[in-house]
Amino acid sequence: MCQASAFCACGATWASAAGAARTLAELAQAGLRIEFLHEHAATFFQRYPMLERSRNGEYRFPAGHPRIPLMYSIRAIKSA
């Protein structure tokens, strides 16, 4: 669970929709207001064997593969 008094920016490797939902619920239960949830088509390590490394060092699914989020970022702010 993310613990911050004024601002929280959390990122995690995409595990499942349930994992993201659990993270959002915990942030909200901690009194934080969710500002955004962004899904990303790249990750910083080769989580799956079929991921290909791009020029900038990120790993992505190869062309033609269905686009599946590999990572997400969340911004949450403590409610006043």
Sequence and secondary structure as in RCSB ss.txt:
>XXXX:A:sequence
MCQASAFCACGATWASAAGAARTLAELAQAGLRIEFLHEHAATFFQRYPMLERSRNGEYRFPAGHPRIPLMYSIR
AIKSA
>XXXX:A:secstr
    SSEEEEEEE   HHHHHHHHHHHHHTTEEEEEEEEES BSS  STT EE TTS EE  TTS     EEEEE
EEE  
